[in-house]
């Protein structure tokens, strides 16, 4: 098994345009890292020092960089790491200063400000003091999940005596947010704490977040969310602190504000005639750098707005097919019903776009016959890999002609003006989607490795799909892969020659098929970032960029049989390792402990089970330090100076 670089956190989590910032990247298998690469050219980095669990780097942000998220990864001889977010913000920023757990220790900040902070452990509480005037709105955003941190945080707003004025555990799935209007002039305290520890635990140094205090716009909904190319549009944006937006921009065209208030903006504009079908963004220009854009959907089907008198399935609103309905679940009890006519044998698709576009609505779809019987229902559709697509979708073939009803409601029985949706209804349009099982692949010289590819055939498509790779580096070839009509997945095998150059390359995997007499090509999507959310406040990041790294493969790898070992002072304990050797390597391996407490070491190692296992004997001296320690097992082949790390284990010395 090749150990590839893995990033867990970056600190601080951002910087200002025109700045140079020293950052700490934490993770695993980072030794030898030689570059930090950004997905855009306006931010660059230089590696200063790299060790197994940490990379120190200098990040430079160009003076003209627009505030907003950027994405980085580390590249080393082991491969390319996962992505992390790094936020560019023109707001003043500072780093927290510990201790700040007590009211008297609360760090004083002046807003607007972004505070880069981290919780030292699961019981740590960070307190920050700020001044505000009576009636002057101030927004408090904790950017944890929205900055791709694993920290699940809570926010409390206190007076100077420690009394809670407001609390939130996660307006944005994980991230807390408070819109605060001070009842008086004076000082207030923001308290940030852990809601729950991430699954599997996490080092305190990785519980990083940003606390933003100031007037920052937040869009809660946009209506209508479905538009047609070439048409005029009046967009109603609802939210908070919208008056702080200096400009609205979009690739759809120019939008000018007609009406502006703190909670509502009406934009008017012309949708570009050549606008591609699919999602598009309307961005709010603001110096904070975390104002998530409004997401709209563009398509060529006719668009209508729902009637407000369509709650009862016995008196539904009539709609044509095809159509896209812009609607709103206005109350907790609201259900929108639409009647349509079909012929026997018609195969129709019904799809909701809501939550994945930033709506608060967790929608449910139900298909009813004329008597009100539910024929089919769906909450969250799944793709071929079993991953939720957030919103519901139904496909149905009608055996009998007649009138039917499609009903939209809230799965959580929640509604309001921000619970908007677009309901698409049309006959089947065969198509396909392609996805990869992993974003990164490591390929050793002279070796083979494979990418798991999954195809989702949609709306009646049942043909074969040809999988291809573009942008392969010199010395690497891909074996042809065709997924037959009855196959939904396969492995695209790559082969590296013995003299293939070392290095990392960005490539694209595509799927080609013949649909309706025409060739269709789709680029494979890579898995989403490890941190995800939905609804208002989140800016989604989707990539079709896959990374291939050609490396000098290790001579061996190993895996501890257990994750925890107990040893008494003056005694020994055994630890088993599952061992895998590279072909034609049969030399000896020396094992040591990295990070072990004083008095604890490997006494001997013994190869057993026909070379498939290694038995390590650990010895603790009489004076070994008691307690728990996270220890890394390191292996070195005889005659080599290359250390091969294994996963960490916990050793308890009693």
C-alpha positions in Angstrom: 0.0 0.0 0.0 1.3 3.4 -1.0 0.9 6.1 1.7 -0.3 9.2 -0.1 -0.1 12.7 1.4 -3.2 13.7 3.4 -4.1 17.2 4.5 -6.2 17.9 7.6 -5.9 21.6 8.3 -4.2 24.8 7.3 -3.6 27.7 9.7 -4.2 30.5 9.4 -7.1 29.7 7.0 -6.7 32.8 4.8 -4.9 36.0 4.0 -5.4 39.4 2.4 -4.8 40.5 -1.2 -1.1 41.6 -1.5 0.0 39.8 1.6 2.7 37.2 2.4 1.7 34.8 5.1 3.5 32.0 6.9 1.1 29.0 7.2 1.1 25.6 8.8 -0.3 22.7 6.9 -1.0 19.6 9.1 -1.8 16.1 8.0 0.0 12.8 7.4 2.7 11.4 5.1 3.8 14.9 4.1 7.5 14.4 4.4 9.4 15.4 1.2 6.6 17.8 0.1 8.2 20.1 -2.5 5.3 22.2 -3.6 1.9 23.7 -2.6 -0.3 24.1 -5.6 -3.4 26.4 -5.9 -6.2 25.9 -8.5 -5.9 29.6 -9.5 -2.9 31.7 -10.5 -3.4 34.6 -8.2 -2.1 32.8 -5.1 1.2 30.9 -4.9 3.2 29.2 -2.2 6.8 28.1 -1.3 7.5 25.2 0.9 9.9 26.1 3.8 10.0 22.8 5.7 8.3 19.5 5.5 8.0 16.6 8.0 5.8 13.6 8.3 2.8 15.5 9.9 3.4 19.1 8.9 4.4 21.4 6.1 5.5 25.0 6.8 4.9 27.2 3.7 4.9 30.9 2.7 1.8 31.9 0.8 1.7 35.0 -1.4 -1.6 36.5 -2.5 -1.5 38.9 -5.5 -2.6 42.5 -4.9 -5.4 42.1 -7.4 -6.9 38.9 -6.0 -10.6 39.1 -5.6 -11.9 38.1 -2.1 -13.2 34.6 -2.0 -12.2 31.0 -1.5 -9.1 29.4 -3.1 -8.1 25.7 -3.1 -4.7 24.2 -2.5 -3.0 20.8 -2.3 0.5 19.5 -1.4 2.6 17.5 -3.9 5.4 15.3 -2.8 7.3 12.3 -4.1 4.5 10.2 -2.5 1.8 11.9 -4.6 -0.7 14.7 -4.5 -2.8 15.4 -1.4 -6.5 16.2 -1.1 -7.7 19.8 -1.4 -8.0 22.3 1.4 -9.7 25.8 1.2 -7.7 29.0 1.8 -9.8 32.1 2.0 -8.8 35.5 0.5 -10.4 38.3 2.5 -9.9 42.1 2.4 -11.3 42.5 5.9 -8.7 43.2 8.7 -7.6 39.9 10.3 -5.9 38.7 13.4 -4.9 35.5 15.1 -6.4 34.6 18.5 -4.2 34.8 21.6 -4.4 32.2 24.3 -5.4 32.1 27.1 -8.9 33.4 26.3 -11.2 31.0 28.1 -12.3 33.3 30.9 -14.4 36.4 30.6 -11.5 38.6 31.9 -9.2 37.0 29.2 -11.5 37.6 26.2 -9.5 38.9 23.3 -10.5 42.4 22.3 -11.2 42.9 18.5 -12.5 45.8 16.5 -14.9 44.9 13.6 -15.0 44.3 10.8 -12.6 41.5 11.4 -11.8 37.9 10.7 -10.2 36.1 13.6 -8.1 33.0 12.7 -8.4 30.6 15.7 -8.3 27.0 16.8 -9.5 25.1 19.8 -6.7 23.5 21.8 -8.8 20.6 22.9 -12.5 19.5 23.1 -13.1 21.5 26.3 -11.5 24.7 25.1 -13.7 27.8 24.7 -12.5 30.9 22.8 -13.9 34.3 23.9 -13.7 37.5 21.9 -14.8 40.9 23.1 -16.2 43.6 20.7 -18.0 46.9 21.0 -21.3 47.7 19.3 -23.7 50.6 19.3 -27.4 50.3 20.1 -29.4 49.3 17.1 -26.4 48.8 14.9 -26.6 45.4 13.2 -23.6 43.1 13.3 -23.2 39.7 11.8 -21.3 36.9 13.5 -20.2 34.0 11.3 -18.2 31.0 12.5 -16.5 29.6 9.4 -15.7 26.0 10.1 -17.3 23.7 7.6 -17.5 26.6 5.2 -13.7 26.9 5.4 -13.4 23.1 5.0 -12.4 22.5 8.7 -13.6 19.4 10.4 -14.5 21.3 13.5 -18.2 21.1 14.5 -18.7 24.4 16.4 -21.2 26.3 18.4 -21.5 30.1 19.0 -22.9 32.0 22.0 -23.2 35.8 22.3 -22.8 36.9 25.9 -22.9 40.1 27.8 -19.9 41.1 29.9 -21.3 39.3 32.9 -21.4 36.0 30.9 -25.2 35.9 30.4 -26.2 34.4 27.1 -28.0 36.8 24.7 -28.2 34.4 21.7 -26.9 31.0 20.7 -26.6 28.9 17.5 -25.2 25.5 16.8 -25.4 25.4 13.0 -27.6 27.6 10.8 -25.6 26.2 7.9 -25.7 22.5 8.8 -22.5 22.7 10.8 -21.6 26.4 10.9 -23.3 28.8 13.4 -24.4 32.3 12.5 -26.0 35.2 14.4 -27.5 38.4 13.1 -27.4 40.6 16.2 -29.0 44.0 16.8 -27.5 45.3 20.1 -30.1 46.4 22.6 -27.7 49.0 24.0 -24.3 50.6 23.5 -21.5 48.5 25.1 -19.2 45.5 24.9 -20.3 42.0 24.0 -18.5 38.7 24.0 -18.6 36.0 21.3 -17.9 32.5 22.6 -16.9 29.7 20.3 -16.8 26.1 21.5 -16.9 22.5 20.1 -20.4 21.0 19.6 -19.1 17.5 19.2 -15.8 15.9 18.4 -15.4 14.7 14.8 -15.8 11.0 14.2 -12.6 9.2 15.1 -11.3 12.1 17.2 -9.1 14.9 15.9 -6.0 16.6 17.1 -6.6 19.9 18.9 -4.3 21.6 16.4 -6.7 20.7 13.6 -9.9 22.2 15.2 -9.4 25.4 13.2 -12.0 28.0 12.3 -12.5 31.7 11.4 -14.7 34.0 13.3 -16.0 36.9 11.2 -17.6 39.9 12.9 -19.1 42.7 10.8 -21.7 43.5 8.2 -21.5 40.6 5.8 -24.3 39.9 3.2 -26.1 36.6 3.4 -28.4 35.5 0.6 -31.1 33.1 1.9 -33.1 32.7 -1.4 -33.5 33.7 -5.0 -36.7 33.6 -7.0 -37.2 32.5 -9.6 -34.3 30.0 -9.6 -35.0 28.6 -13.1 -34.4 30.9 -16.1 -34.3 30.6 -19.9 -31.5 31.9 -22.2 -32.2 35.2 -23.9 -35.0 36.3 -21.7 -35.4 39.1 -19.2 -35.2 38.4 -15.5 -36.3 40.1 -12.3 -34.6 38.3 -9.5 -35.8 38.7 -5.9 -32.9 38.1 -3.5 -33.9 37.7 0.2 -31.4 37.7 3.0 -29.6 39.8 5.6 -27.2 42.7 5.3 -27.8 42.8 1.5 -27.2 46.5 1.5 -23.5 45.8 2.1 -23.1 44.4 -1.4 -21.2 46.7 -3.7 -21.9 44.9 -6.9 -23.7 41.9 -8.3 -21.9 39.9 -11.0 -22.8 36.8 -13.1 -21.7 35.1 -16.3 -25.4 35.1 -17.2 -25.3 38.9 -18.0 -25.5 42.2 -16.2 -27.8 42.6 -13.3 -28.7 46.1 -11.9 -30.4 46.6 -8.6 -33.9 48.0 -8.9 -34.7 47.8 -5.2 -32.2 47.6 -2.3 -32.9 47.1 1.4 -31.1 45.1 4.1 -33.4 42.1 3.7 -34.4 42.3 0.0 -32.9 43.2 -3.3 -34.6 43.0 -6.7 -32.2 42.6 -9.7 -33.1 43.2 -13.3 -31.2 42.0 -16.3 -31.1 40.2 -19.6 -30.0 36.5 -19.6 -27.4 35.9 -22.3 -28.8 34.2 -25.3 -25.9 31.7 -25.4 -26.1 30.8 -21.7 -25.4 27.1 -21.3 -28.0 24.9 -19.7 -27.1 24.1 -16.1 -26.3 25.9 -12.9 -24.9 29.5 -12.9 -23.8 31.8 -10.1 -24.7 35.4 -9.2 -22.0 36.7 -7.0 -22.1 39.4 -4.3 -18.9 41.5 -4.4 -17.9 42.2 -0.8 -14.5 42.5 0.9 -15.2 39.8 3.5 -14.6 36.9 1.1 -17.2 34.5 2.4 -20.4 35.8 0.8 -21.7 32.7 -0.8 -23.1 33.3 -4.3 -26.7 32.8 -5.4 -27.1 29.8 -7.6 -29.6 29.8 -10.5 -30.6 27.1 -13.1 -30.7 27.8 -16.8 -32.6 25.6 -19.3 -34.5 25.5 -22.5 -37.9 24.1 -21.3 -40.8 26.5 -20.8 -40.9 28.2 -17.4 -44.0 29.1 -15.3 -44.5 30.3 -11.8 -46.8 28.4 -9.5 -50.3 29.5 -8.7 -50.9 30.2 -5.0 -54.2 28.1 -5.1 -52.7 24.6 -5.6 -52.6 23.1 -2.1 -55.3 20.5 -2.6 -54.7 17.4 -4.8 -58.4 17.5 -5.7 -58.0 21.0 -7.3 -54.4 21.0 -8.6 -52.8 23.6 -10.9 -52.7 22.3 -14.5 -49.3 22.3 -16.2 -48.0 21.3 -19.7 -45.3 18.8 -20.4 -42.5 19.7 -20.7 -42.3 22.5 -18.1 -40.3 23.9 -15.2 -42.3 25.4 -12.4 -40.7 28.0 -10.1 -42.4 27.5 -6.7 -42.2 28.1 -3.0 -43.3 26.0 0.0 -44.7 29.1 1.8 -45.8 27.5 5.1 -45.1 24.4 7.2 -48.3 22.9 5.9 -48.0 24.0 2.3 -48.2 21.3 -0.4 -48.1 22.3 -4.1 -50.1 20.1 -6.5 -49.8 20.0 -10.2 -52.0 18.1 -12.7 -50.8 16.9 -16.1 -52.1 14.6 -18.8 -50.3 11.5 -20.3 -50.9 8.9 -22.9 -50.5 5.2 -22.2 -46.8 4.2 -22.3 -45.5 7.7 -21.6 -42.3 7.7 -19.6 -41.9 10.9 -17.6 -39.2 12.4 -15.3 -39.9 14.7 -12.4 -37.1 16.4 -10.7 -36.7 19.0 -7.9 -33.8 21.5 -7.8 -33.8 23.2 -4.4 -31.3 22.3 -1.6 -28.4 21.7 -4.0 -29.0 25.2 -5.3 -28.9 26.8 -1.9 -32.6 26.7 -1.0 -33.7 25.8 2.6 -36.2 23.3 1.3 -35.7 19.6 1.9 -38.2 18.6 -0.7 -40.4 15.5 -1.1 -42.0 14.4 -4.4 -45.2 12.3 -4.7 -46.9 11.0 -7.8 -50.7 10.5 -7.4 -53.4 9.0 -9.7 -56.8 10.7 -10.2 -58.2 9.0 -7.1 -55.4 10.4 -4.9 -53.5 7.1 -4.5 -49.7 7.6 -4.2 -48.0 5.7 -7.0 -44.4 6.7 -6.3 -42.5 9.0 -3.9 -39.0 10.2 -3.3 -37.1 12.3 -0.8 -33.4 12.3 -1.9 -32.4 10.7 -5.2 -29.2 8.7 -5.3 -26.6 8.4 -8.1 -25.0 5.2 -9.3 -22.5 5.2 -6.4 -25.2 5.5 -3.8 -24.4 9.1 -3.0 -27.3 11.4 -2.2 -28.1 14.1 -4.7 -29.9 16.2 -2.0 -33.1 16.7 -4.0 -35.8 14.2 -5.1 -36.3 12.7 -8.5 -38.9 10.3 -10.0 -39.1 8.4 -13.2 -42.4 6.7 -14.1 -43.9 4.9 -17.0 -47.7 5.3 -17.2 -49.6 2.2 -18.1 -52.9 4.1 -18.5 -53.7 7.4 -20.2 -55.3 10.1 -18.1 -54.7 12.9 -15.6 -52.2 12.5 -12.8 -50.9 14.8 -10.0 -47.3 15.5 -8.9 -47.1 16.9 -5.4 -44.3 18.9 -3.9 -43.9 19.3 -0.1 -41.4 19.7 2.7 -39.9 16.5 4.1 -39.4 18.3 7.4 -42.8 20.1 7.3 -41.0 23.5 7.2 -41.8 26.3 4.9 -41.4 30.0 4.3 -40.5 32.6 1.6 -37.0 31.1 1.4 -38.1 27.5 0.7 -38.0 27.9 -3.1 -37.7 25.2 -5.7 -37.8 24.4 -9.4 -39.9 21.4 -10.5 -39.0 20.0 -13.9 -41.3 17.6 -15.7 -40.5 16.2 -19.1 -40.4 13.0 -21.1 -37.3 10.9 -20.8 -34.1 12.4 -22.3 -31.5 9.6 -22.4 -28.1 10.7 -21.1 -25.3 9.7 -18.8 -23.0 10.9 -16.0 -19.6 9.6 -15.2 -17.8 9.7 -11.8 -14.5 8.5 -10.4 -14.1 6.6 -7.1 -11.1 8.7 -6.1 -9.7 12.1 -7.0 -6.1 11.0 -6.9 -4.1 8.0 -8.2 -0.5 7.0 -7.4 1.3 4.9 -10.0 4.7 3.4 -9.4 7.3 3.1 -12.2 6.8 -0.2 -13.9 3.5 -0.8 -12.1 -0.2 -0.7 -12.9 -2.9 1.1 -11.0 -6.6 1.6 -11.8 -9.3 4.3 -11.4 -12.7 3.0 -10.5 -15.2 4.6 -12.9 -19.0 4.6 -12.4 -21.5 5.5 -15.1 -25.0 6.5 -14.3 -27.3 6.0 -17.3 -30.2 8.4 -17.2 -33.7 8.5 -18.4 -33.8 5.3 -20.5 -30.2 5.3 -21.9 -29.0 1.7 -22.1 -26.0 1.7 -24.4 -22.3 1.0 -23.9 -19.9 3.7 -22.7 -16.2 4.1 -23.7 -13.9 5.4 -21.0 -10.8 7.4 -22.0 -8.1 9.4 -20.3 -6.7 12.7 -21.6 -3.6 14.5 -20.5 -1.6 11.4 -19.4 2.1 12.2 -18.8 4.9 10.7 -20.8 5.5 7.0 -20.2 2.0 6.3 -19.0 -0.7 4.6 -21.0 -4.3 3.7 -20.4 -5.8 0.3 -21.4 -9.1 0.7 -23.3 -12.2 0.3 -21.2 -15.7 -0.1 -22.5 -18.6 -0.6 -20.1 -21.2 -2.8 -21.7 -24.9 -2.0 -21.5 -25.3 -4.2 -18.4 -22.3 -2.8 -16.5 -22.4 0.3 -14.4 -18.8 0.4 -13.3 -15.3 -0.7 -14.2 -11.6 0.0 -13.7 -9.6 2.1 -16.0 -6.1 0.6 -15.8 -3.0 2.7 -16.2 0.5 1.4 -16.9 3.7 3.3 -16.2 6.9 2.3 -18.0 10.1 1.7 -16.0 11.5 5.0 -17.2 8.4 7.1 -16.8 9.4 10.5 -15.4 8.5 11.1 -11.8 5.9 13.9 -11.2 2.3 15.0 -10.9 -0.2 15.6 -13.8 -3.7 16.8 -14.0 -5.8 14.6 -16.3 -9.4 14.2 -17.3 -11.4 11.0 -17.6 -14.2 11.0 -20.1 -17.0 8.7 -21.2 -18.3 8.6 -24.7 -21.5 7.0 -25.9 -23.9 7.1 -28.9 -27.3 8.5 -27.9 -30.0 9.1 -30.5 -27.5 8.7 -33.3 -25.1 11.3 -31.9 -21.9 10.9 -30.0 -22.1 12.3 -26.5 -19.0 13.0 -24.3 -19.1 13.5 -20.6 -16.2 14.4 -18.3 -16.0 12.4 -15.1 -16.7 14.2 -11.8 -14.3 13.6 -9.0 -15.5 13.0 -5.4 -16.5 16.0 -3.5 -14.4 17.6 -0.8 -14.4 15.9 2.5 -16.3 18.9 4.0 -19.7 19.5 2.5 -22.9 21.3 3.4 -26.0 22.6 1.8 -28.5 25.4 1.8 -27.7 29.1 2.2 -24.2 30.2 3.1 -22.4 27.3 1.4 -20.4 27.7 -1.8 -20.2 24.4 -3.5 -17.0 23.4 -5.3 -17.2 20.7 -8.0 -14.2 19.5 -10.0 -13.5 17.3 -13.0 -9.7 17.5 -12.4 -8.1 14.2 -11.5 -4.5 13.9 -10.4 -2.1 11.2 -11.4 1.4 11.0 -9.7 4.2 8.8 -10.9 6.4 7.7 -8.0 9.3 5.5 -7.1 7.3 2.7 -5.4 8.2 1.7 -1.9 10.0 -1.7 -1.3 7.4 -2.6 1.3 4.4 -1.5 3.3 2.9 -2.6 6.6 -0.2 -2.2 8.6 -0.5 -2.6 12.4 -2.9 -5.4 13.4 -4.3 -3.3 16.3 -4.5 0.4 17.0 -3.7 0.3 20.7 -1.1 -1.5 22.8 -0.6 -1.8 26.6 2.8 -2.3 28.2 3.8 -2.2 31.8 7.0 -0.7 33.1 9.8 -3.2 33.1 7.9 -5.5 30.8 7.3 -6.2 27.1 4.3 -6.3 24.7 3.9 -7.7 21.2 2.5 -5.9 18.2 1.7 -7.6 14.9 2.3 -6.0 11.5 0.8 -7.1 8.3 3.6 -7.0 5.8 3.5 -6.5 2.0 6.7 -6.6 -0.1 7.4 -5.4 -3.5 8.2 -8.0 -6.1 11.7 -9.3 -5.9 12.4 -7.6 -2.6 13.3 -10.1 0.1 15.8 -8.1 2.2 15.6 -7.4 5.9 13.7 -4.5 7.5 14.5 -2.6 10.6 11.6 -1.2 12.6 11.8 1.7 15.0 9.3 3.9 16.9 8.9 7.6 16.2 7.5 9.9 18.9 7.8 7.2 21.6 8.1 8.4 25.2 11.5 8.0 26.9 12.1 4.4 27.9 10.0 2.8 25.2 11.6 1.1 22.1 11.4 -1.9 19.8 13.4 -4.7 21.4 13.3 -7.1 18.4 11.3 -7.9 15.3 10.5 -11.4 13.9 9.1 -12.3 10.5 6.4 -14.9 10.8 3.5 -16.5 8.8 5.6 -17.2 5.7 6.7 -13.6 5.5 3.2 -12.1 5.7 3.5 -10.9 9.3 6.1 -9.2 11.5 6.0 -9.6 15.3 7.4 -6.6 17.1 8.5 -6.9 20.7 8.2 -3.6 22.5 10.0 -3.0 25.8 9.3 -0.4 28.5 12.1 0.2 31.0 11.4 0.6 34.7 11.7 4.4 34.3 9.6 4.7 31.1 7.2 7.6 31.3 3.7 6.5 32.1 0.6 7.5 30.1 -0.7 7.3 26.6 1.3 8.3 23.6 0.6 8.4 19.9 3.5 6.6 18.2 4.5 6.1 14.6 6.1 2.8 13.5 8.9 3.4 11.0 10.5 0.8 8.7 13.8 0.9 6.8 15.0 -1.7 4.3 18.5 -3.1 4.9 21.0 -1.1 2.8 18.5 1.7 2.2 18.2 5.1 3.8 14.5 5.5 2.9 12.2 5.4 5.9 8.7 4.0 5.3 6.1 5.2 7.8 3.1 3.2 8.9 -0.1 4.3 10.5 0.0 5.6 14.0 -0.8 3.5 17.1 -1.5 4.4 20.7 0.7 2.9 23.3 -0.3 3.0 27.0 2.5 2.6 29.5 1.4 1.5 32.9 
